[in-house]
Amino acid sequence: MKATCWHGTGDVRVDDVPEPQLLKPTDALVRMTKAGICGSDLHFLNNGEDLEMVPGTRVGHEFVGVVEAVGADVRGPRVGDRVVAPFVFSDGTCFYCRRGLHSSCEHGGIFGTPFWGPHAGGEIEGGQSEFIRVPEADGTLVVIPESLADGTRDLDVLPLGDVFSTGYHGVVNARVRPGDTVAILGDGAVGICAVQAATLFGAATIIHVGHHDDRLAVGTSSGATHVINAKREDAVEAIQNLTHGRGADAVVETISNNDSLTRALTAVRDGGAVSVLGMSHFFGPVDQPYSATFMRNISIHPGVCPSRAYMDSLMHLLEAGKIRPGVVFTHDLPLTDAARGYTMMDRREEGSIKVAVST
Amino acid sequence: MKATCWHGTGDVRVDDVPEPQLLKPTDALVRMTKAGICGSDLHFLNNGEDLEMVPGTRVGHEFVGVVEAVGADVRGPRVGDRVVAPFVFSDGTCFYCRRGLHSSCEHGGIFGTPFWGPHAGGEIEGGQSEFIRVPEADGTLVVIPESLADGTRDLDVLPLGDVFSTGYHGVVNARVRPGDTVAILGDGAVGICAVQAATLFGAATIIHVGHHDDRLAVGTSSGATHVINAKREDAVEAIQNLTHGRGADAVVETISNNDSLTRALTAVRDGGAVSVLGMSHFFGPVDQPYSATFMRNISIHPGVCPSRAYMDSLMHLLEAGKIRPGVVFTHDLPLTDAARGYTMMDRREEGSIKVAVST
């Protein structure tokens, strides 16, 4: 089968590899129909050596597809069901899953990428492959409800497993409440999804900060009440001007390099919350003294998203027409063009925000 | 009158200074009966130059006393009322006070010490003085209820304005809920108060970590279910042994140097909260990468305490006999011996935990 594999910095290829098989009675086998390329895939693309990735590692962790086979112990998904996976597999029953923190599942892991490692035994396929063995299928997979299961809504369903739930997690962590002013830093897919999520929590003012007018236009159509192109104006000053000089009640920060974190901590009001969703702090020094936040009682919430915890609710919201996750996709390429998709996203070519690959 | 003044590193003296006068119609004049020496006073004692403190600065920010005079606009405290002050004065009506964040009051400041500066106009006396002009008296002062106002309970009332409310704030920020396991790092007065506060929120297991058996004994009598003397055992390992290897649901960290913060972030479970109450991060480098907390969804809550927000509730708890703040005081000296009190606390002599000075 075809599978997208990382071979070195900047080098992703679609290789021919053996098809996966069910290895455990709790596994399911899914035929991927559509997979996403994620901003974090770009981190893996460009920093694989730092992360000690082995050349040939299968990549991708966002996919929808059709169940091809299930192990003897799988009670939920049936063969033929259309399903969507969160980017982390999880058993759904452990200490952490019971508390809604599926990203810390004691028997879980991540598809493809080296984070969490393949705890489930045997090799874990990446999501950008024709077939994927899904460990802990009952805990992991979400069966797409009938109204969304004809295949035409895959681009709306796909983000629920990663970028949309991540934006939502950021808003949850930033404790956004009705009437709040929230600033979303970053106009990538996660930032746009966070804008939509902020509308769900009743934010009165949603300030979307980015560097690209076309992306910020998607922010506006997603519910942002104000957009700031930080190439043209000082974002912190603009946020303060909109908030009587105090700063936003909550800041959702999706980049997480030193500059962006500094901006977030400066743009939030005293007593506010900053949620940290980006991964750049893994790849460069971050200097954020506690002293800057102590006197102002600013709480900081770094956190990878426990997507599975949110996906049932998000699916209801999608069925109800309350969210439009699919707006983040600008391109949909054949799986065999995955490398082109990576390049396009990495270089921000052709107005790309997020690229899907399809079988 | 007598007033405790800072003159240089390690040099505090009780000087003769002019008595304060009412300067604004919102002022009150309080005759101090008992004042506390705070752990933060020791930071000022030893780091005054770094903080650009001016020699002669009046110090102290914890006091109870009797109202001697009030300005024309003061509607609450009356002459003769026995009152307790929070360590930050605040108007009680601004944007932040309305949200319970009196430490960020837009017209507030701190008694004596250079933090926040004297915004109220004129010089602000320290709390370790015979008389103190209290700006924003209506927003600031708490009238001690009759059952606690005969003077014999001053040592129980005094901590409500600083160390007890600070410990309580730490527990609030760490989101302690019934059934939780909470670790309190530090066996100073704030740590002991945090132990008592954790009992109020229904923590099932309260692990008190310190370096002094005598202080940890106060922790035990305050409600700690386990004590760890970190001189004799590894605190993180001991906490993990008590929590199935996962770590505590919440950690209240009262020291906040690099070692203690590292310990806190290591001793908390995934998805847990760390509240940061100590001030050591102001005086030494702290290296706490976000990466350490991101994959584990650990939220961090640095925060100076908005004591005034909690004092009404804490006074009810004190009247009801549910808290015993006074246990933190080991010594009560005459005001004229304040310098000796500082030395005693700074060097941890004579089993001192916290020292009061009285007129």
Contacts between the chains, C-beta under 8 A, distances in Angstrom:
chain1	res1	chain2	res2	distance
A	95	B	244	7.8
A	95	B	246	6.8
A	96	B	270	6.1
A	96	B	271	6.9
A	99	B	271	6.3
A	101	B	270	5.9
A	101	B	271	4.2
A	101	B	297	6.1
A	103	B	295	7.5
A	103	B	297	6.6
A	104	B	270	3.9
A	104	B	271	6.5
A	104	B	296	6.6
A	104	B	297	6.9
A	115	B	295	7.3
A	173	B	299	7.2
A	244	B	95	7.9
A	246	B	95	6.8
A	256	B	290	6.7
A	261	B	290	7.4
A	270	B	96	6.1
A	270	B	101	5.9
A	270	B	104	3.9
A	271	B	96	6.9
A	271	B	99	6.3
A	271	B	101	4.3
A	271	B	104	6.5
A	276	B	290	5.9
A	276	B	294	6.8
A	279	B	294	7.3
A	281	B	289	6.5
A	281	B	290	4.2
A	281	B	291	5.3
A	281	B	294	7.0
A	282	B	291	5.0
A	282	B	294	7.7
A	286	B	289	6.2
A	286	B	290	5.7
A	288	B	290	7.4
A	289	B	281	6.5
A	289	B	286	6.2
A	290	B	256	6.7
A	290	B	261	7.3
A	290	B	276	5.9
A	290	B	281	4.2
A	290	B	286	5.7
A	290	B	288	7.4
A	290	B	300	8.0
A	290	B	302	4.8
A	291	B	281	5.4
A	291	B	282	5.0
A	293	B	302	4.6
A	293	B	303	7.8
A	294	B	276	6.8
A	294	B	279	7.3
A	294	B	281	7.0
A	294	B	282	7.7
A	294	B	302	4.2
A	294	B	303	6.4
A	294	B	304	5.9
A	295	B	103	7.5
A	295	B	115	7.2
A	295	B	304	5.4
A	296	B	104	6.6
A	297	B	101	6.1
A	297	B	103	6.7
A	297	B	104	6.9
A	297	B	301	7.9
A	297	B	302	7.6
A	297	B	303	3.9
A	297	B	304	6.7
A	297	B	306	7.2
A	298	B	302	7.2
A	298	B	303	7.8
A	299	B	173	7.1
A	299	B	299	6.2
A	299	B	300	6.9
A	299	B	301	4.6
A	299	B	302	7.9
A	299	B	303	7.5
A	300	B	290	8.0
A	300	B	299	6.9
A	300	B	300	4.5
A	300	B	301	7.8
A	300	B	302	7.8
A	301	B	297	7.9
A	301	B	299	4.5
A	301	B	300	7.7
A	302	B	290	4.8
A	302	B	293	4.7
A	302	B	294	4.2
A	302	B	297	7.6
A	302	B	298	7.2
A	302	B	299	7.9
A	302	B	300	7.8
A	303	B	293	7.8
A	303	B	294	6.4
A	303	B	297	3.9
A	303	B	298	7.8
A	303	B	299	7.5
A	304	B	294	5.9
A	304	B	295	5.4
A	304	B	297	6.6
A	306	B	297	7.2
